[in-house]
Amino acid sequence: MANLETLDVYLSAHSFPEEELRDKVTVVIDVLRATSTIVTALQNGAKEIVPVEDMGEASRIAQSVDSDNILLCGERDGIKIDGYDLGNSPLEYTNEMVGGKTLIFNTTNGTQAIKKAVGSSALYIASFLNLSAVVDILRKEEKDIVLICAGWRGRLALEDLILAGNIVYNMCDGKLVPEARDGAKVAFGLYEKYKGDVASVIHSSNHAVRLKGLEVENDIDYCSQKDTCSLVPVLNKGIITR
């Protein structure tokens, strides 16, 4: 049974030292768009996803494995990296494109947060798409839990914090204990304020506005959907699988 008094939320991937995560369960959140894309890719048949920090690491891994079953995927500042097979739009990750493939995945914020949390006891990937499935797993965890919002280049991302708040809210059935950590209280309060119209709030967030400038508004609609799948991606030995 999860300890709701120690459940915490970090507001960005830059807001904590890595050693704080040792022996803790972590959940990485990057609603727009990395964790939504990871969930979608695995749901649509991707074999596994290898998160990397930069293009150099991606190239080294790609050269060391069977290139017929590998796709280079990712973006920088929302734009697909030159020469990559896919960007970071979850709508690109169809069964026809990713089924049976290993994806090397490199993004501005999401994969940075995942790499920073690799020392955790367990690491799960959360999005609105698999919200309830994540909550179900976390309820059973006995170790301390930390929700990590990837943010955007070290800044708070509203959509990530609202999802963290939704997870906290669901885990405590809408009744936060007084002893809760400050991060959990902030996330819970934000979600409680906006829970009636989450999709509109996400559309008005700074990151969504940036993405609209890249003409990917359909991605925002897609990433705002709740509980469209029941799988929870997990990181094991540097590889994300179902």
C-alpha positions, -999 to 999 in steps of 0.1 A, spaced: 0 0 0 15 34 -11 24 58 17 5 90 8 25 111 33 57 105 14 43 108 -21 61 138 -37 61 157 -69 91 174 -85 82 203 -107 109 198 -134 137 174 -142 162 200 -130 146 203 -95 163 174 -78 197 157 -74 197 122 -88 208 106 -55 174 115 -41 157 89 -62 177 59 -49 154 32 -34 123 52 -46 97 45 -72 96 72 -99 70 82 -125 81 104 -154 56 127 -169 60 146 -202 24 151 -215 35 171 -245 47 149 -258 73 123 -250 55 101 -224 23 102 -245 44 90 -275 60 62 -255 27 49 -244 13 51 -279 43 34 -295 41 4 -271 4 2 -275 8 0 -312 33 -28 -311 68 -13 -307 91 -40 -292 110 -16 -270 122 19 -266 157 30 -257 157 66 -243 189 86 -250 202 120 -240 216 132 -273 222 124 -309 257 110 -303 243 83 -279 215 75 -304 240 70 -332 263 48 -312 234 25 -302 220 24 -338 254 13 -351 257 -16 -326 224 -34 -334 204 -48 -363 195 -17 -383 166 -34 -401 145 -34 -369 155 0 -355 140 34 -359 157 67 -348 130 89 -333 129 123 -316 129 160 -317 147 191 -307 126 221 -297 95 203 -311 110 197 -346 119 162 -359 157 157 -359 172 158 -394 177 123 -407 155 106 -381 127 82 -391 101 98 -367 97 129 -347 78 132 -314 42 132 -326 23 103 -311 1 102 -342 31 91 -363 36 60 -341 12 37 -359 13 -1 -359 24 -1 -395 53 22 -386 66 8 -353 52 -27 -349 80 -51 -339 106 -23 -340 132 -11 -314 129 27 -311 159 49 -301 142 79 -286 157 113 -281 137 144 -270 143 178 -255 128 172 -221 112 137 -216 141 115 -223 164 138 -203 141 133 -173 140 95 -178 178 93 -180 182 114 -148 159 89 -130 176 56 -141 189 51 -105 154 47 -92 141 14 -77 115 13 -104 106 38 -131 72 41 -148 60 62 -177 28 82 -173 5 102 -195 -32 111 -195 -36 82 -219 -27 56 -193 -36 75 -161 -58 49 -143 -34 21 -151 -5 41 -135 -26 48 -104 -35 11 -101 2 2 -101 12 29 -77 -14 20 -51 4 -13 -47 39 1 -42 54 0 -8 84 22 -14 83 60 -15 69 74 -48 81 105 -67 63 120 -97 88 138 -119 74 164 -143 98 168 -172 89 204 -177 104 224 -205 141 233 -204 141 234 -166 109 254 -164 75 243 -150 51 228 -176 15 233 -165 2 202 -183 28 179 -165 19 193 -131 -19 189 -137 -13 152 -146 8 148 -115 -20 164 -95 -46 141 -112 -25 111 -101 -22 124 -65 -59 132 -64 -69 97 -76 -45 79 -53 -59 97 -22 -95 95 -35 -97 133 -35 -88 137 1 -52 147 6 -37 139 40 -25 170 60 10 155 63 14 154 25 46 168 9 45 203 -5 50 192 -41 20 168 -38 -1 196 -22 7 220 -51 -1 195 -78 -32 183 -60 -45 219 -56 -38 228 -93 -57 197 -105 -85 203 -81 -89 239 -94 -89 229 -131 -103 193 -131 -135 203 -147 -118 214 -180 -84 198 -181 -82 198 -219 -88 235 -223 -61 243 -196 -36 221 -215 -44 239 -247 -37 272 -231 -3 261 -215 29 277 -227 42 244 -242 9 239 -261 11 274 -276 47 266 -288 35 234 -304 6 252 -321 32 274 -337 46 242 -353 11 233 -365 7 201 -344 -25 210 -326 -39 175 -332 -12 162 -309 -25 184 -281 -60 170 -285 -46 135 -286 -24 139 -255 -53 154 -235 -74 122 -237 -78 101 -205 -75 64 -202 -74 53 -238 -51 24 -229 -42 2 -199 -5 -4 -204 22 11 -182 57 14 -197 85 5 -174 122 11 -176 145 -20 -170 182 -19 -176 179 12 -198 151 -1 -220 114 8 -218 89 -21 -225 53 -28 -217 
